[in-house]
């Protein structure tokens, strides 16, 4: 489902390393920068949970599964509950809260039948209030198996689309053919045409990308006027960049969280990623939040935004600091960011 509103602010309490904090005045493209352990990834995860409370299992395992103590990492120090509140551009609120709960015996009997280890299991109570109303008990055992019990009525589907794209997602698709299928299923041929347009910056004369069958195997090809080349022969860099672009372009009018897009990207291909980010906002209507440590990527995104003549308030850089669990930020508009980088070579990362 496409959105016709955007996230304007987020308030976080007791989530991961953030005891309290708030970010305001989000816009179309939001760049999160700062030193290590300043909350960049945590903010992306908080946005994802606020927009998809029952996706908490993804966030629990996203940084790696190391047993039930992985659940403890969701909560600030010894707290047993966290809350995330976002404000939309129409001034409505969406509040999500998650707390450690006591397992319910009737639930455990059902979960045991599903194969979960109920002798070593943890439970969370998940609630969402606002545009999305949901209440459920979330269970996970020591092997990482997940079970849910929905409480009362709830939305059958999310009232919006939200995606978290990191390199785990890229590598989990593995092959371009799988990502291509996802892109077509979600975004149709409009998304494909968008990816082709971005790729032409690097692959001059590219006509399209197309899965072709050869030796009883379907392989994704870069198709030019007089010949076609399997993406596997173009190198790992372009292949991984292609997968990233397809995931980025599949969604339309959605909320996208991107963690460090520069990882695993050849420096020569980083410009394609930057263009894909800006184009995903301009042509696909997505609201984008991404974290980065790369000054090169920041510069490329700023330059692309200037070239596309975006308004100064359509791109913002948030320089984050985290002190004793308290989140602070300084915000720069597109114009301010571009000036600081071009004239003063200012390191926006802090």
ZADO-1210 file (C-alpha; in nm, 4 decimals, padded with zeros to 6 digits):
<atoms>
<atom x="00.0000" y="00.0000" z="00.0000" code="UNK" pos="1"/>
<atom x="00.1415" y="00.3405" z="-00.0971" code="UNK" pos="2"/>
<atom x="00.1734" y="00.6196" z="00.1571" code="UNK" pos="3"/>
<atom x="00.0585" y="00.9786" z="00.1172" code="UNK" pos="4"/>
<atom x="00.2231" y="01.1033" z="00.4363" code="UNK" pos="5"/>
<atom x="00.5732" y="01.0977" z="00.5817" code="UNK" pos="6"/>
<atom x="00.7429" y="01.0490" z="00.9167" code="UNK" pos="7"/>
<atom x="00.8313" y="01.3872" z="01.0690" code="UNK" pos="8"/>
<atom x="00.9804" y="01.2952" z="01.4070" code="UNK" pos="9"/>
<atom x="01.0735" y="01.0059" z="01.6329" code="UNK" pos="10"/>
<atom x="01.0951" y="00.9825" z="02.0113" code="UNK" pos="11"/>
<atom x="01.2828" y="00.6894" z="02.1661" code="UNK" pos="12"/>
<atom x="01.2887" y="00.5716" z="02.5260" code="UNK" pos="13"/>
<atom x="01.5028" y="00.2830" z="02.6571" code="UNK" pos="14"/>
<atom x="01.5716" y="00.1199" z="02.3187" code="UNK" pos="15"/>
<atom x="01.9161" y="-00.0397" z="02.2749" code="UNK" pos="16"/>
<atom x="02.1794" y="00.2198" z="02.3698" code="UNK" pos="17"/>
<atom x="01.9387" y="00.5125" z="02.3743" code="UNK" pos="18"/>
<atom x="01.7813" y="00.5902" z="02.7123" code="UNK" pos="19"/>
<atom x="01.6025" y="00.8880" z="02.5662" code="UNK" pos="20"/>
<atom x="01.6167" y="01.0980" z="02.2544" code="UNK" pos="21"/>
<atom x="01.4195" y="01.2691" z="01.9841" code="UNK" pos="22"/>
<atom x="01.4823" y="01.3666" z="01.6225" code="UNK" pos="23"/>
<atom x="01.2611" y="01.6235" z="01.4513" code="UNK" pos="24"/>
<atom x="01.1844" y="01.7666" z="01.1091" code="UNK" pos="25"/>
<atom x="01.2511" y="01.4585" z="00.8986" code="UNK" pos="26"/>
<atom x="01.2260" y="01.5155" z="00.5250" code="UNK" pos="27"/>
<atom x="01.2504" y="01.3136" z="00.2030" code="UNK" pos="28"/>
<atom x="01.6130" y="01.1985" z="00.2317" code="UNK" pos="29"/>
<atom x="01.7558" y="01.1792" z="00.5839" code="UNK" pos="30"/>
<atom x="02.1253" y="01.1051" z="00.6341" code="UNK" pos="31"/>
<atom x="02.2405" y="00.9855" z="00.9773" code="UNK" pos="32"/>
<atom x="02.6086" y="01.0432" z="01.0524" code="UNK" pos="33"/>
<atom x="02.8299" y="01.0326" z="01.3577" code="UNK" pos="34"/>
<atom x="03.1046" y="00.8350" z="01.5220" code="UNK" pos="35"/>
<atom x="03.0638" y="00.4687" z="01.6114" code="UNK" pos="36"/>
<atom x="02.8092" y="00.3921" z="01.8844" code="UNK" pos="37"/>
<atom x="02.6183" y="00.7189" z="01.8435" code="UNK" pos="38"/>
<atom x="02.2855" y="00.5517" z="01.7646" code="UNK" pos="39"/>
<atom x="02.2722" y="00.5532" z="01.3843" code="UNK" pos="40"/>
<atom x="02.1669" y="00.1904" z="01.3410" code="UNK" pos="41"/>
<atom x="01.9479" y="00.2088" z="01.6508" code="UNK" pos="42"/>
<atom x="01.7451" y="00.4931" z="01.4992" code="UNK" pos="43"/>
<atom x="01.6944" y="00.2964" z="01.1779" code="UNK" pos="44"/>
<atom x="01.5795" y="-00.0052" z="01.3787" code="UNK" pos="45"/>
<atom x="01.3512" y="00.2122" z="01.5938" code="UNK" pos="46"/>
<atom x="01.1856" y="00.3539" z="01.2827" code="UNK" pos="47"/>
<atom x="01.1359" y="00.0027" z="01.1474" code="UNK" pos="48"/>
<atom x="00.9776" y="-00.1267" z="01.4700" code="UNK" pos="49"/>
<atom x="00.7549" y="00.1810" z="01.5032" code="UNK" pos="50"/>
<atom x="00.6228" y="00.1236" z="01.1514" code="UNK" pos="51"/>
<atom x="00.6118" y="-00.2555" z="01.1823" code="UNK" pos="52"/>
<atom x="00.5802" y="-00.3616" z="01.5497" code="UNK" pos="53"/>
<atom x="00.5475" y="-00.7297" z="01.4672" code="UNK" pos="54"/>
<atom x="00.8744" y="-00.7160" z="01.2777" code="UNK" pos="55"/>
<atom x="01.0598" y="-00.7091" z="01.6073" code="UNK" pos="56"/>
<atom x="01.1899" y="-01.0628" z="01.5408" code="UNK" pos="57"/>
<atom x="01.3806" y="-00.9288" z="01.2404" code="UNK" pos="58"/>
<atom x="01.5430" y="-00.6601" z="01.4557" code="UNK" pos="59"/>
<atom x="01.6285" y="-00.9131" z="01.7295" code="UNK" pos="60"/>
<atom x="01.8259" y="-01.1275" z="01.4827" code="UNK" pos="61"/>
<atom x="01.9514" y="-00.8602" z="01.2437" code="UNK" pos="62"/>
<atom x="02.2803" y="-00.8065" z="01.4267" code="UNK" pos="63"/>
<atom x="02.3309" y="-01.1802" z="01.4715" code="UNK" pos="64"/>
<atom x="02.1681" y="-01.4468" z="01.6845" code="UNK" pos="65"/>
<atom x="02.3683" y="-01.5450" z="01.9939" code="UNK" pos="66"/>
<atom x="02.0963" y="-01.6972" z="02.2087" code="UNK" pos="67"/>
<atom x="01.8235" y="-01.5466" z="02.4226" code="UNK" pos="68"/>
<atom x="02.0573" y="-01.2765" z="02.5496" code="UNK" pos="69"/>
<atom x="02.0106" y="-01.1175" z="02.2060" code="UNK" pos="70"/>
<atom x="01.6695" y="-01.0080" z="02.3354" code="UNK" pos="71"/>
<atom x="01.8311" y="-00.8222" z="02.6227" code="UNK" pos="72"/>
<atom x="02.0098" y="-00.6051" z="02.3697" code="UNK" pos="73"/>
<atom x="01.6787" y="-00.4452" z="02.2755" code="UNK" pos="74"/>
<atom x="01.6490" y="-00.2764" z="02.6146" code="UNK" pos="75"/>
<atom x="01.8576" y="00.0009" z="02.7616" code="UNK" pos="76"/>
<atom x="02.0601" y="-00.1415" z="03.0503" code="UNK" pos="77"/>
<atom x="01.8257" y="-00.3023" z="03.3054" code="UNK" pos="78"/>
<atom x="01.4990" y="-00.1667" z="03.1683" code="UNK" pos="79"/>
<atom x="01.2288" y="-00.4172" z="03.0768" code="UNK" pos="80"/>
<atom x="01.0282" y="-00.1969" z="02.8416" code="UNK" pos="81"/>
<atom x="01.0977" y="00.0433" z="02.5575" code="UNK" pos="82"/>
<atom x="00.8732" y="00.2770" z="02.3633" code="UNK" pos="83"/>
<atom x="00.9015" y="00.4485" z="02.0263" code="UNK" pos="84"/>
<atom x="00.6686" y="00.7243" z="01.9118" code="UNK" pos="85"/>
<atom x="00.6670" y="00.8697" z="01.5629" code="UNK" pos="86"/>
<atom x="00.4774" y="01.1729" z="01.4374" code="UNK" pos="87"/>
<atom x="00.3497" y="01.1787" z="01.0802" code="UNK" pos="88"/>
<atom x="00.3190" y="01.4780" z="00.8508" code="UNK" pos="89"/>
<atom x="-00.0576" y="01.4781" z="00.9086" code="UNK" pos="90"/>
<atom x="00.0222" y="01.5293" z="01.2819" code="UNK" pos="91"/>
<atom x="-00.1052" y="01.1841" z="01.3821" code="UNK" pos="92"/>
<atom x="00.0998" y="00.9629" z="01.6138" code="UNK" pos="93"/>
<atom x="00.2067" y="00.6004" z="01.6062" code="UNK" pos="94"/>
<atom x="00.3284" y="00.4618" z="01.9382" code="UNK" pos="95"/>
<atom x="00.4925" y="00.1245" z="01.9759" code="UNK" pos="96"/>
<atom x="00.5881" y="-00.0313" z="02.3086" code="UNK" pos="97"/>
<atom x="00.7549" y="-00.3646" z="02.3753" code="UNK" pos="98"/>
<atom x="00.8150" y="-00.5167" z="02.7172" code="UNK" pos="99"/>
<atom x="00.9405" y="-00.8407" z="02.8625" code="UNK" pos="100"/>
<atom x="00.6392" y="-01.0555" z="02.9570" code="UNK" pos="101"/>
<atom x="00.5670" y="-01.3733" z="03.1478" code="UNK" pos="102"/>
<atom x="00.4991" y="-01.6672" z="02.9110" code="UNK" pos="103"/>
<atom x="00.1362" y="-01.7827" z="02.9126" code="UNK" pos="104"/>
<atom x="00.0872" y="-02.1567" z="02.9705" code="UNK" pos="105"/>
<atom x="-00.1866" y="-02.1927" z="02.7080" code="UNK" pos="106"/>
<atom x="00.0424" y="-02.0282" z="02.4520" code="UNK" pos="107"/>
<atom x="00.3265" y="-02.2633" z="02.5405" code="UNK" pos="108"/>
<atom x="00.1201" y="-02.5727" z="02.4641" code="UNK" pos="109"/>
<atom x="00.0469" y="-02.4406" z="02.1159" code="UNK" pos="110"/>
<atom x="00.4075" y="-02.3345" z="02.0606" code="UNK" pos="111"/>
<atom x="00.5357" y="-02.6751" z="02.1697" code="UNK" pos="112"/>
<atom x="00.3222" y="-02.8342" z="01.8979" code="UNK" pos="113"/>
<atom x="00.4886" y="-02.5981" z="01.6514" code="UNK" pos="114"/>
<atom x="00.8307" y="-02.7299" z="01.7520" code="UNK" pos="115"/>
<atom x="00.9518" y="-02.4489" z="01.9805" code="UNK" pos="116"/>
<atom x="01.1592" y="-02.5349" z="02.2853" code="UNK" pos="117"/>
<atom x="00.9200" y="-02.4094" z="02.5545" code="UNK" pos="118"/>
<atom x="01.1634" y="-02.5075" z="02.8322" code="UNK" pos="119"/>
<atom x="01.3964" y="-02.2291" z="02.7258" code="UNK" pos="120"/>
<atom x="01.1857" y="-01.9510" z="02.5842" code="UNK" pos="121"/>
<atom x="01.1343" y="-01.5770" z="02.6289" code="UNK" pos="122"/>
<atom x="00.8246" y="-01.3666" z="02.5748" code="UNK" pos="123"/>
<atom x="00.7651" y="-01.0051" z="02.4751" code="UNK" pos="124"/>
<atom x="00.4387" y="-00.8126" z="02.4779" code="UNK" pos="125"/>
<atom x="00.4099" y="-00.6001" z="02.1640" code="UNK" pos="126"/>
<atom x="00.1596" y="-00.3185" z="02.1165" code="UNK" pos="127"/>
<atom x="00.1051" y="-00.0532" z="01.8557" code="UNK" pos="128"/>
<atom x="-00.1382" y="00.2372" z="01.8784" code="UNK" pos="129"/>
<atom x="-00.2255" y="00.4887" z="01.6089" code="UNK" pos="130"/>
<atom x="-00.2724" y="00.4348" z="01.2363" code="UNK" pos="131"/>
<atom x="-00.1677" y="00.0754" z="01.3022" code="UNK" pos="132"/>
<atom x="-00.3293" y="-00.0904" z="01.6018" code="UNK" pos="133"/>
<atom x="-00.1891" y="-00.4243" z="01.7094" code="UNK" pos="134"/>
<atom x="-00.1360" y="-00.6309" z="02.0256" code="UNK" pos="135"/>
<atom x="00.0465" y="-00.9601" z="02.0418" code="UNK" pos="136"/>
<atom x="00.2720" y="-01.1833" z="02.2491" code="UNK" pos="137"/>
<atom x="00.5970" y="-01.2622" z="02.0782" code="UNK" pos="138"/>
<atom x="00.7950" y="-01.5741" z="02.1731" code="UNK" pos="139"/>
<atom x="01.1439" y="-01.6869" z="02.0803" code="UNK" pos="140"/>
<atom x="01.3293" y="-01.9950" z="02.1987" code="UNK" pos="141"/>
<atom x="01.7013" y="-02.0561" z="02.2463" code="UNK" pos="142"/>
<atom x="01.7360" y="-02.1767" z="01.8864" code="UNK" pos="143"/>
<atom x="01.5871" y="-01.8550" z="01.7521" code="UNK" pos="144"/>
<atom x="01.2557" y="-02.0088" z="01.6510" code="UNK" pos="145"/>
<atom x="00.9715" y="-01.7573" z="01.6659" code="UNK" pos="146"/>
<atom x="00.6052" y="-01.7832" z="01.7576" code="UNK" pos="147"/>
<atom x="00.3328" y="-01.5205" z="01.7935" code="UNK" pos="148"/>
<atom x="-00.0058" y="-01.5024" z="01.9544" code="UNK" pos="149"/>
<atom x="-00.2237" y="-01.2215" z="01.8209" code="UNK" pos="150"/>
<atom x="-00.4446" y="-01.0602" z="02.0845" code="UNK" pos="151"/>
<atom x="-00.7803" y="-00.9275" z="01.9657" code="UNK" pos="152"/>
<atom x="-00.8412" y="-00.7778" z="01.6232" code="UNK" pos="153"/>
<atom x="-00.5625" y="-00.6229" z="01.4196" code="UNK" pos="154"/>
<atom x="-00.4851" y="-00.4987" z="01.0727" code="UNK" pos="155"/>
<atom x="-00.4478" y="-00.7954" z="00.8348" code="UNK" pos="156"/>
<atom x="-00.1721" y="-00.6071" z="00.6544" code="UNK" pos="157"/>
<atom x="00.0387" y="-00.3025" z="00.7334" code="UNK" pos="158"/>
<atom x="-00.1239" y="00.0240" z="00.6203" code="UNK" pos="159"/>
<atom x="00.2079" y="00.1119" z="00.4523" code="UNK" pos="160"/>
<atom x="00.5167" y="-00.0592" z="00.3172" code="UNK" pos="161"/>
<atom x="00.8413" y="-00.0475" z="00.5132" code="UNK" pos="162"/>
<atom x="01.1751" y="-00.2059" z="00.4238" code="UNK" pos="163"/>
<atom x="01.5117" y="-00.2362" z="00.5976" code="UNK" pos="164"/>
<atom x="01.7903" y="-00.2775" z="00.3436" code="UNK" pos="165"/>
<atom x="02.1338" y="-00.3696" z="00.4719" code="UNK" pos="166"/>
<atom x="02.4032" y="-00.5897" z="00.3275" code="UNK" pos="167"/>
<atom x="02.2631" y="-00.8900" z="00.5095" code="UNK" pos="168"/>
<atom x="01.9525" y="-00.8443" z="00.2953" code="UNK" pos="169"/>
<atom x="02.1596" y="-00.8060" z="-00.0209" code="UNK" pos="170"/>
<atom x="02.3680" y="-01.1151" z="00.0484" code="UNK" pos="171"/>
<atom x="02.0643" y="-01.3185" z="00.1580" code="UNK" pos="172"/>
<atom x="01.9153" y="-01.2775" z="-00.1882" code="UNK" pos="173"/>
<atom x="02.2486" y="-01.3979" z="-00.3143" code="UNK" pos="174"/>
<atom x="02.1822" y="-01.4038" z="-00.6834" code="UNK" pos="175"/>
<atom x="02.0587" y="-01.1186" z="-00.9068" code="UNK" pos="176"/>
<atom x="01.7832" y="-01.3447" z="-01.0409" code="UNK" pos="177"/>
<atom x="01.6183" y="-01.3664" z="-00.6973" code="UNK" pos="178"/>
<atom x="01.6388" y="-00.9918" z="-00.6430" code="UNK" pos="179"/>
<atom x="01.5023" y="-00.9343" z="-00.9937" code="UNK" pos="180"/>
<atom x="01.2004" y="-01.1540" z="-00.9133" code="UNK" pos="181"/>
<atom x="01.1404" y="-00.9614" z="-00.5898" code="UNK" pos="182"/>
<atom x="01.1678" y="-00.6299" z="-00.7747" code="UNK" pos="183"/>
<atom x="00.9145" y="-00.7320" z="-01.0400" code="UNK" pos="184"/>
<atom x="00.6756" y="-00.8797" z="-00.7810" code="UNK" pos="185"/>
<atom x="00.6811" y="-00.5665" z="-00.5659" code="UNK" pos="186"/>
<atom x="00.7474" y="-00.2820" z="-00.8084" code="UNK" pos="187"/>
<atom x="00.6632" y="-00.4165" z="-01.1529" code="UNK" pos="188"/>
<atom x="00.8291" y="-00.3087" z="-01.4751" code="UNK" pos="189"/>
<atom x="00.8274" y="00.0535" z="-01.3621" code="UNK" pos="190"/>
<atom x="01.0848" y="-00.0433" z="-01.0983" code="UNK" pos="191"/>
<atom x="01.2866" y="-00.2320" z="-01.3580" code="UNK" pos="192"/>
<atom x="01.2947" y="00.0683" z="-01.5902" code="UNK" pos="193"/>
<atom x="01.4120" y="00.2807" z="-01.3007" code="UNK" pos="194"/>
<atom x="01.7039" y="00.0428" z="-01.2285" code="UNK" pos="195"/>
<atom x="01.8015" y="00.0368" z="-01.5964" code="UNK" pos="196"/>
<atom x="01.8088" y="00.4146" z="-01.6053" code="UNK" pos="197"/>
<atom x="02.0450" y="00.4262" z="-01.3071" code="UNK" pos="198"/>
<atom x="02.2692" y="00.1494" z="-01.4472" code="UNK" pos="199"/>
<atom x="02.3143" y="00.3376" z="-01.7753" code="UNK" pos="200"/>
<atom x="02.5372" y="00.5792" z="-01.5847" code="UNK" pos="201"/>
<atom x="02.7890" y="00.2959" z="-01.5607" code="UNK" pos="202"/>
<atom x="02.6957" y="00.0625" z="-01.8461" code="UNK" pos="203"/>
<atom x="02.6853" y="00.2853" z="-02.1533" code="UNK" pos="204"/>
<atom x="02.4525" y="00.1628" z="-02.4253" code="UNK" pos="205"/>
<atom x="02.2530" y="-00.0612" z="-02.1895" code="UNK" pos="206"/>
<atom x="01.9095" y="-00.1363" z="-02.3343" code="UNK" pos="207"/>
<atom x="01.7591" y="-00.3390" z="-02.0511" code="UNK" pos="208"/>
<atom x="01.8208" y="-00.6125" z="-01.7970" code="UNK" pos="209"/>
<atom x="01.6551" y="-00.9434" z="-01.8713" code="UNK" pos="210"/>
<atom x="01.6565" y="-01.3008" z="-01.7373" code="UNK" pos="211"/>
<atom x="01.7496" y="-01.5308" z="-02.0249" code="UNK" pos="212"/>
<atom x="01.7631" y="-01.9085" z="-02.0319" code="UNK" pos="213"/>
<atom x="02.0901" y="-02.0698" z="-02.1265" code="UNK" pos="214"/>
<atom x="02.1849" y="-02.4350" z="-02.0745" code="UNK" pos="215"/>
<atom x="01.8590" y="-02.4955" z="-01.8845" code="UNK" pos="216"/>
<atom x="01.9411" y="-02.2201" z="-01.6341" code="UNK" pos="217"/>
<atom x="01.7876" y="-01.8748" z="-01.6071" code="UNK" pos="218"/>
<atom x="02.0546" y="-01.6039" z="-01.5766" code="UNK" pos="219"/>
<atom x="02.0133" y="-01.2276" z="-01.5517" code="UNK" pos="220"/>
<atom x="02.1778" y="-01.0479" z="-01.8424" code="UNK" pos="221"/>
<atom x="02.2733" y="-00.6914" z="-01.9221" code="UNK" pos="222"/>
<atom x="02.1272" y="-00.6498" z="-02.2705" code="UNK" pos="223"/>
<atom x="02.2865" y="-00.4068" z="-02.5154" code="UNK" pos="224"/>
<atom x="02.1906" y="-00.3283" z="-02.8754" code="UNK" pos="225"/>
<atom x="02.3874" y="-00.6087" z="-03.0413" code="UNK" pos="226"/>
<atom x="02.4829" y="-00.8409" z="-02.7560" code="UNK" pos="227"/>
<atom x="02.4055" y="-00.9516" z="-02.3995" code="UNK" pos="228"/>
<atom x="02.6385" y="-01.0162" z="-02.1061" code="UNK" pos="229"/>
<atom x="02.5618" y="-01.2188" z="-01.7906" code="UNK" pos="230"/>
<atom x="02.5935" y="-00.9990" z="-01.4829" code="UNK" pos="231"/>
<atom x="02.8257" y="-01.2608" z="-01.3337" code="UNK" pos="232"/>
<atom x="03.0869" y="-01.1664" z="-01.5946" code="UNK" pos="233"/>
<atom x="03.0705" y="-00.7976" z="-01.5054" code="UNK" pos="234"/>
<atom x="03.2298" y="-00.8564" z="-01.1643" code="UNK" pos="235"/>
<atom x="03.1105" y="-00.8918" z="-00.8060" code="UNK" pos="236"/>
<atom x="03.1023" y="-00.5152" z="-00.7536" code="UNK" pos="237"/>
<atom x="02.8425" y="-00.4452" z="-01.0225" code="UNK" pos="238"/>
<atom x="02.6497" y="-00.7603" z="-00.9287" code="UNK" pos="239"/>
<atom x="02.6117" y="-00.6592" z="-00.5634" code="UNK" pos="240"/>
<atom x="02.5368" y="-00.3002" z="-00.6621" code="UNK" pos="241"/>
<atom x="02.2686" y="-00.4269" z="-00.8983" code="UNK" pos="242"/>
<atom x="02.1050" y="-00.6307" z="-00.6218" code="UNK" pos="243"/>
<atom x="02.1121" y="-00.3272" z="-00.3931" code="UNK" pos="244"/>
<atom x="01.9572" y="-00.1066" z="-00.6615" code="UNK" pos="245"/>
<atom x="01.6829" y="-00.3600" z="-00.7313" code="UNK" pos="246"/>
<atom x="01.5890" y="-00.3811" z="-00.3631" code="UNK" pos="247"/>
<atom x="01.6025" y="-00.0024" z="-00.3337" code="UNK" pos="248"/>
<atom x="01.3890" y="00.0510" z="-00.6431" code="UNK" pos="249"/>
<atom x="01.1287" y="-00.2198" z="-00.5854" code="UNK" pos="250"/>
<atom x="00.9329" y="-00.0106" z="-00.3344" code="UNK" pos="251"/>
<atom x="00.7210" y="00.2892" z="-00.4210" code="UNK" pos="252"/>
<atom x="00.5874" y="00.5519" z="-00.1800" code="UNK" pos="253"/>
<atom x="00.7292" y="00.3500" z="00.1077" code="UNK" pos="254"/>
<atom x="00.9492" y="00.3994" z="00.4139" code="UNK" pos="255"/>
<atom x="01.3044" y="00.2760" z="00.3527" code="UNK" pos="256"/>
<atom x="01.5798" y="00.2268" z="00.6116" code="UNK" pos="257"/>
<atom x="01.9279" y="00.1783" z="00.4633" code="UNK" pos="258"/>
<atom x="02.2278" y="00.0863" z="00.6778" code="UNK" pos="259"/>
<atom x="02.5674" y="00.1928" z="00.5445" code="UNK" pos="260"/>
<atom x="02.5016" y="00.1512" z="00.1702" code="UNK" pos="261"/>
<atom x="02.8738" y="00.1975" z="00.1038" code="UNK" pos="262"/>
<atom x="02.9665" y="-00.1429" z="00.2499" code="UNK" pos="263"/>
<atom x="03.0839" y="-00.4033" z="-00.0030" code="UNK" pos="264"/>
<atom x="03.0546" y="-00.1415" z="-00.2775" code="UNK" pos="265"/>
<atom x="03.3464" y="-00.0772" z="-00.5104" code="UNK" pos="266"/>
<atom x="03.4410" y="00.2933" z="-00.4891" code="UNK" pos="267"/>
<atom x="03.3828" y="00.3263" z="-00.8621" code="UNK" pos="268"/>
<atom x="03.0264" y="00.2019" z="-00.8197" code="UNK" pos="269"/>
<atom x="02.9376" y="00.4115" z="-00.5150" code="UNK" pos="270"/>
<atom x="02.8066" y="00.6850" z="-00.7412" code="UNK" pos="271"/>
<atom x="02.5419" y="00.4441" z="-00.8717" code="UNK" pos="272"/>
<atom x="02.4260" y="00.3809" z="-00.5167" code="UNK" pos="273"/>
<atom x="02.4081" y="00.7553" z="-00.4484" code="UNK" pos="274"/>
<atom x="02.2089" y="00.8123" z="-00.7655" code="UNK" pos="275"/>
<atom x="01.9811" y="00.5200" z="-00.6781" code="UNK" pos="276"/>
<atom x="01.9089" y="00.6710" z="-00.3347" code="UNK" pos="277"/>
<atom x="01.8157" y="01.0121" z="-00.4753" code="UNK" pos="278"/>
<atom x="01.6167" y="00.8626" z="-00.7612" code="UNK" pos="279"/>
<atom x="01.4293" y="00.6357" z="-00.5200" code="UNK" pos="280"/>
<atom x="01.3024" y="00.9494" z="-00.3494" code="UNK" pos="281"/>
<atom x="01.2473" y="01.1595" z="-00.6616" code="UNK" pos="282"/>
<atom x="01.0924" y="00.9015" z="-00.8932" code="UNK" pos="283"/>
<atom x="00.9655" y="00.6303" z="-00.6595" code="UNK" pos="284"/>
<atom x="00.8350" y="00.8660" z="-00.3912" code="UNK" pos="285"/>
<atom x="01.0056" y="00.6803" z="-00.1043" code="UNK" pos="286"/>
<atom x="01.1009" y="00.8458" z="00.2239" code="UNK" pos="287"/>
<atom x="01.4577" y="00.7401" z="00.2912" code="UNK" pos="288"/>
<atom x="01.6623" y="00.7182" z="00.6088" code="UNK" pos="289"/>
<atom x="02.0207" y="00.5998" z="00.5795" code="UNK" pos="290"/>
<atom x="02.3288" y="00.5797" z="00.7970" code="UNK" pos="291"/>
<atom x="02.6802" y="00.6136" z="00.6637" code="UNK" pos="292"/>
<atom x="03.0456" y="00.6537" z="00.7584" code="UNK" pos="293"/>
<atom x="03.1435" y="00.7519" z="00.4033" code="UNK" pos="294"/>
<atom x="03.2181" y="01.1159" z="00.3212" code="UNK" pos="295"/>
<atom x="03.2324" y="01.0113" z="-00.0435" code="UNK" pos="296"/>
<atom x="02.8767" y="00.8799" z="-00.0335" code="UNK" pos="297"/>
<atom x="02.7553" y="01.1916" z="00.1473" code="UNK" pos="298"/>
<atom x="02.9172" y="01.4134" z="-00.1167" code="UNK" pos="299"/>
<atom x="02.7729" y="01.2071" z="-00.4004" code="UNK" pos="300"/>
<atom x="02.4209" y="01.2167" z="-00.2575" code="UNK" pos="301"/>
<atom x="02.4450" y="01.5921" z="-00.1973" code="UNK" pos="302"/>
<atom x="02.5769" y="01.6515" z="-00.5497" code="UNK" pos="303"/>
<atom x="02.3068" y="01.4355" z="-00.7039" code="UNK" pos="304"/>
<atom x="02.0402" y="01.6187" z="-00.5022" code="UNK" pos="305"/>
<atom x="02.1772" y="01.9555" z="-00.6200" code="UNK" pos="306"/>
<atom x="02.1867" y="01.8326" z="-00.9811" code="UNK" pos="307"/>
<atom x="01.8241" y="01.7217" z="-00.9494" code="UNK" pos="308"/>
<atom x="01.7440" y="02.0705" z="-00.8160" code="UNK" pos="309"/>
<atom x="01.5913" y="01.9420" z="-00.4942" code="UNK" pos="310"/>
<atom x="01.4843" y="02.2034" z="-00.2434" code="UNK" pos="311"/>
<atom x="01.7218" y="02.2646" z="00.0450" code="UNK" pos="312"/>
<atom x="01.4742" y="02.1155" z="00.2922" code="UNK" pos="313"/>
<atom x="01.4313" y="01.7914" z="00.0946" code="UNK" pos="314"/>
<atom x="01.7656" y="01.6525" z="00.2144" code="UNK" pos="315"/>
<atom x="01.8936" y="01.6740" z="00.5713" code="UNK" pos="316"/>
<atom x="02.2035" y="01.5489" z="00.7488" code="UNK" pos="317"/>
<atom x="02.1732" y="01.4592" z="01.1182" code="UNK" pos="318"/>
<atom x="02.5036" y="01.4557" z="01.3037" code="UNK" pos="319"/>
<atom x="02.4441" y="01.2404" z="01.6099" code="UNK" pos="320"/>
<atom x="02.6070" y="01.2223" z="01.9497" code="UNK" pos="321"/>
<atom x="02.5167" y="00.9899" z="02.2357" code="UNK" pos="322"/>
<atom x="02.6193" y="01.0735" z="02.5920" code="UNK" pos="323"/>
<atom x="02.5205" y="00.8464" z="02.8805" code="UNK" pos="324"/>
<atom x="02.2236" y="00.7215" z="02.6827" code="UNK" pos="325"/>
<atom x="02.1000" y="01.0687" z="02.5886" code="UNK" pos="326"/>
<atom x="02.0714" y="01.1260" z="02.2133" code="UNK" pos="327"/>
<atom x="02.1581" y="01.4647" z="02.0670" code="UNK" pos="328"/>
<atom x="02.1799" y="01.5840" z="01.7085" code="UNK" pos="329"/>
<atom x="02.2685" y="01.8787" z="01.4897" code="UNK" pos="330"/>
<atom x="02.0793" y="01.9143" z="01.1651" code="UNK" pos="331"/>
<atom x="02.2015" y="02.0524" z="00.8330" code="UNK" pos="332"/>
<atom x="01.9875" y="02.1220" z="00.5280" code="UNK" pos="333"/>
<atom x="02.1010" y="02.0326" z="00.1755" code="UNK" pos="334"/>
<atom x="02.2257" y="02.3870" z="00.1170" code="UNK" pos="335"/>
<atom x="02.4104" y="02.4020" z="00.4488" code="UNK" pos="336"/>
<atom x="02.5618" y="02.0557" z="00.4004" code="UNK" pos="337"/>
<atom x="02.6776" y="02.1250" z="00.0458" code="UNK" pos="338"/>
<atom x="02.8330" y="02.4562" z="00.1496" code="UNK" pos="339"/>
<atom x="03.0167" y="02.3066" z="00.4464" code="UNK" pos="340"/>
<atom x="03.1540" y="02.0237" z="00.2353" code="UNK" pos="341"/>
<atom x="03.2455" y="02.2312" z="-00.0713" code="UNK" pos="342"/>
<atom x="03.3799" y="02.5510" z="00.0807" code="UNK" pos="343"/>
<atom x="03.5150" y="02.4346" z="00.4142" code="UNK" pos="344"/>
<atom x="03.5651" y="02.0598" z="00.3549" code="UNK" pos="345"/>
<atom x="03.3853" y="02.0178" z="00.6858" code="UNK" pos="346"/>
<atom x="03.3585" y="01.6629" z="00.8169" code="UNK" pos="347"/>
<atom x="02.9842" y="01.6291" z="00.8768" code="UNK" pos="348"/>
<atom x="03.0349" y="01.2971" z="01.0535" code="UNK" pos="349"/>
<atom x="03.1588" y="01.4680" z="01.3695" code="UNK" pos="350"/>
</atoms>
